[in-house]
Amino acid sequence: MFIDEDSSFMKSHEFAHAARCSSNYYVLVARESLPQLPYSVDEIYGLKNTNRSTTKYPVYSRTYASTYRIYGKSEFDGAKPQVVIVEDSNSGYEFFAVLCKNSGIPCISAGGKSNIYDIALNRKERDILVIADGAAFGPEMEFLVSLQRFKRIKLFLPESFEWLVLKSGLFPDKRTQEMLRSPASYIESADFFSWEQFFTHELIEKTRGTFLTYSKSRLNESYLAEHTRGAIEKEKGLPNLGILPQTEQ
């Protein structure tokens, strides 16, 4: 379904509820963030005119628009941050808190994505690493990126912590690898309102009854064991917090 910003209901919580209970996919055309909806950082696009006239007087003709991704992939440059802010307050935070503790870096739980901006704004440190679930972090990007004008804020935005674990190589089976290559082919939108929910469900089901049994509320200590933690740390794109040597990935 395509919905233009002239449809005022698009910004309402009633629409968010209706979308959550439907099996539709939505393309929303708007100039402002929509905080009531959990959309991905990677699915925010701009539109540009590819048929603009270069003459002095306007030429009336059919206009063709192309899209471009507004927020490109954030690449961590390897510099050690002064503080790490983690969106999660549960398993994901526990994992990154251990990495930060071993490196002597303060690690703060934001207790939710909507709190990250205020915490980053009020911290005295300038070199800040933000770790959040990219699958639902889209509404927060505009304000957070605005802080980069006067703070060195780096972003690490995997789809979710659960996605990071699934992608770490701990689960090399064919179905998992195919699912990670093409999640849209496996996610039923009527059952999962965001990809974050889907990856959490997948990890819980895949590890049920094993030593890696996963719980969103509290991290299984098996994930902090050297072998398991090392597999996750080595995942491409994971910021180096001073534990592993920097290597090309």
C-alpha positions as CSV (number, residue, x, y, z in Angstrom):
1,M,0.0,0.0,0.0
2,F,1.3,3.5,-0.9
3,I,0.3,6.3,1.4
4,D,1.2,10.0,0.8
5,E,1.7,12.5,3.6
6,D,-1.5,14.3,2.6
7,S,-3.2,11.5,4.4
8,S,-3.2,12.9,7.9
9,F,-4.0,9.6,9.5
10,M,-0.6,8.3,8.6
11,K,0.9,10.0,11.7
12,S,-1.8,8.6,14.1
13,H,-1.4,5.8,16.6
14,E,-4.7,4.4,15.2
15,F,-3.0,3.8,11.8
16,A,0.0,2.2,13.6
17,H,-2.3,-0.2,15.3
18,A,-4.1,-1.0,12.0
19,A,-0.8,-1.6,10.3
20,R,0.4,-3.8,13.1
21,C,-2.8,-6.0,12.7
22,S,-2.6,-6.2,9.0
23,S,-0.6,-8.4,6.6
24,N,0.1,-5.5,4.2
25,Y,3.5,-3.9,3.3
26,Y,3.5,-0.1,3.3
27,V,5.4,2.6,1.4
28,L,5.0,5.8,3.2
29,V,5.8,9.2,1.6
30,A,6.6,11.8,4.3
31,R,9.0,14.6,5.1
32,E,9.0,13.9,8.9
33,S,9.9,10.9,11.1
34,L,7.1,8.6,12.2
35,P,8.0,7.6,15.7
36,Q,4.9,5.4,16.2
37,L,6.2,3.0,13.6
38,P,9.2,0.7,13.8
39,Y,10.9,1.0,10.4
40,S,14.4,0.2,9.4
41,V,17.3,2.6,9.1
42,D,18.1,1.0,5.7
43,E,14.6,1.6,4.4
44,I,14.5,5.4,4.5
45,Y,14.8,6.8,1.0
46,G,14.9,10.2,-0.6
47,L,13.3,11.0,-4.0
48,K,15.1,13.1,-6.6
49,N,14.0,14.3,-9.9
50,T,16.0,12.8,-12.8
51,N,14.3,14.8,-15.6
52,R,14.9,18.4,-14.4
53,S,15.1,21.0,-17.1
54,T,18.4,22.9,-17.4
55,T,16.8,25.7,-19.6
56,K,16.0,29.2,-18.4
57,Y,12.3,28.5,-18.7
58,P,10.5,25.4,-17.2
59,V,9.6,22.6,-19.6
60,Y,6.4,20.8,-18.7
61,S,7.0,17.1,-19.1
62,R,6.5,13.8,-17.3
63,T,8.8,13.8,-14.2
64,Y,10.7,10.7,-13.3
65,A,12.0,10.2,-9.8
66,S,14.8,7.9,-8.5
67,T,15.4,6.9,-4.9
68,Y,18.6,7.0,-2.8
69,R,19.2,5.8,0.7
70,I,19.4,8.7,3.1
71,Y,21.4,7.0,5.8
72,G,24.2,4.8,4.3
73,K,25.8,1.9,6.1
74,S,27.5,3.3,9.2
75,E,31.1,2.1,9.3
76,F,32.9,2.1,12.6
77,D,36.5,3.4,12.1
78,G,38.1,1.4,14.9
79,A,38.8,4.3,17.2
80,K,38.0,3.5,20.8
81,P,34.9,5.4,22.0
82,Q,34.8,7.3,25.4
83,V,31.4,5.8,26.1
84,V,29.0,3.3,24.6
85,I,25.2,3.8,24.7
86,V,23.2,0.6,24.0
87,E,19.5,0.8,23.1
88,D,18.7,-2.5,24.9
89,S,18.4,-3.1,28.6
90,N,18.3,-6.8,28.4
91,S,20.4,-9.5,26.7
92,G,22.0,-7.3,24.1
93,Y,23.1,-4.8,26.7
94,E,24.5,-7.5,28.9
95,F,26.7,-8.8,26.1
96,F,28.1,-5.4,25.1
97,A,28.5,-4.3,28.8
98,V,30.9,-7.3,29.3
99,L,32.9,-6.2,26.2
100,C,33.1,-2.6,27.4
101,K,34.0,-3.6,31.0
102,N,36.9,-5.7,29.7
103,S,38.1,-2.6,27.8
104,G,37.4,-0.1,30.6
105,I,34.8,1.8,28.6
106,P,31.6,3.0,30.3
107,C,28.5,1.3,28.9
108,I,25.1,2.8,29.4
109,S,21.7,1.2,28.7
110,A,19.3,3.7,27.2
111,G,16.3,1.7,28.2
112,G,14.7,2.1,24.8
113,K,15.6,3.8,21.5
114,S,13.6,7.0,22.2
115,N,16.0,7.8,25.1
116,I,19.3,7.6,23.1
117,Y,19.2,11.2,21.8
118,D,18.8,12.8,25.2
119,I,21.5,10.6,26.8
120,A,24.0,11.3,24.0
121,L,23.1,15.1,24.1
122,N,23.7,15.3,27.9
123,R,26.9,13.2,28.1
124,K,30.1,15.2,28.5
125,E,32.0,12.8,26.3
126,R,32.4,13.7,22.6
127,D,33.5,10.3,21.2
128,I,30.3,8.2,21.6
129,L,29.4,4.9,20.1
130,V,25.7,4.1,19.8
131,I,24.6,0.5,19.4
132,A,20.9,0.0,18.5
133,D,18.7,-2.3,16.5
134,G,18.7,-0.9,13.0
135,A,15.6,-2.9,12.1
136,A,13.4,-0.4,14.1
137,F,15.7,2.6,14.6
138,G,14.6,4.6,11.6
139,P,12.4,7.2,13.5
140,E,15.4,8.2,15.7
141,M,18.0,8.8,13.0
142,E,17.1,12.4,12.1
143,F,17.7,13.8,15.6
144,L,20.6,11.6,16.5
145,V,22.5,12.4,13.2
146,S,22.0,16.1,14.0
147,L,24.3,15.7,17.1
148,Q,27.2,14.8,14.8
149,R,27.6,18.5,14.1
150,F,29.3,18.9,17.5
151,K,30.0,15.4,18.8
152,R,31.8,12.5,17.2
153,I,29.0,10.0,17.3
154,K,29.5,6.6,15.6
155,L,26.6,4.2,15.0
156,F,26.6,0.5,15.0
157,L,23.2,-0.6,13.8
158,P,22.8,-4.3,13.1
159,E,19.3,-5.5,12.4
160,S,19.2,-6.6,16.0
161,F,21.4,-8.3,18.6
162,E,19.6,-11.6,17.8
163,W,20.4,-11.1,14.1
164,L,24.0,-10.6,15.0
165,V,24.1,-13.9,16.9
166,L,22.4,-15.8,14.1
167,K,24.9,-14.3,11.6
168,S,27.9,-15.1,13.7
169,G,28.6,-18.5,12.3
170,L,27.3,-20.4,15.4
171,F,24.4,-21.7,13.2
172,P,25.9,-22.7,9.8
173,D,22.8,-24.8,8.8
174,K,21.4,-24.2,5.3
175,R,18.1,-22.7,6.3
176,T,19.6,-20.1,8.7
177,Q,22.1,-19.0,6.0
178,E,19.4,-18.7,3.4
179,M,17.1,-16.8,5.8
180,L,19.9,-14.3,6.6
181,R,20.5,-13.7,2.9
182,S,16.8,-13.1,2.1
183,P,14.8,-12.4,5.3
184,A,11.9,-11.0,3.4
185,S,11.2,-14.4,1.9
186,Y,10.8,-15.8,5.4
187,I,9.0,-13.1,7.4
188,E,5.2,-13.0,7.5
189,S,4.2,-9.5,8.2
190,A,0.9,-10.6,9.7
191,D,2.9,-12.3,12.5
192,F,5.8,-9.9,13.0
193,F,5.5,-6.1,13.0
194,S,9.2,-5.7,12.6
195,W,12.2,-7.7,11.5
196,E,13.6,-7.3,15.0
197,Q,10.7,-9.4,16.4
198,F,11.2,-12.0,13.7
199,F,14.9,-12.5,14.4
200,T,14.2,-12.8,18.1
201,H,11.6,-15.5,17.4
202,E,14.1,-17.3,15.1
203,L,16.9,-17.3,17.7
204,I,14.6,-18.5,20.5
205,E,13.2,-21.4,18.5
206,K,16.6,-22.4,17.1
207,T,18.3,-22.6,20.5
208,R,15.4,-24.1,22.5
209,G,16.6,-27.0,24.6
210,T,20.3,-26.4,23.8
211,F,23.1,-24.9,25.8
212,L,22.6,-21.7,23.9
213,T,18.9,-21.4,24.9
214,Y,18.1,-17.7,24.3
215,S,16.0,-15.4,26.4
216,K,15.4,-11.7,25.5
217,S,15.1,-10.7,29.1
218,R,18.3,-12.2,30.4
219,L,21.4,-13.3,28.6
220,N,22.4,-17.0,28.9
221,E,25.9,-17.1,30.3
222,S,26.9,-19.5,27.5
223,Y,27.0,-16.4,25.2
224,L,29.8,-15.0,27.3
225,A,32.0,-18.1,27.1
226,E,35.2,-17.5,25.1
227,H,34.3,-19.5,22.0
228,T,30.7,-18.2,21.7
229,R,31.6,-14.6,22.5
230,G,34.5,-14.7,20.1
231,A,32.3,-16.0,17.3
232,I,30.0,-13.0,17.8
233,E,32.8,-10.5,18.2
234,K,34.4,-11.6,14.9
235,E,31.2,-10.8,12.9
236,K,31.9,-8.3,10.2
237,G,31.1,-4.8,11.1
238,L,31.1,-5.3,14.9
239,P,33.0,-2.4,16.5
240,N,36.4,-3.3,18.0
241,L,36.2,-2.3,21.7
242,G,39.8,-3.1,22.4
243,I,39.5,-6.8,23.0
244,L,40.2,-8.2,19.6
245,P,43.1,-7.0,17.4
246,Q,42.0,-4.9,14.4
247,T,42.0,-7.0,11.3
248,E,40.6,-6.6,7.8
249,Q,37.2,-8.3,7.5
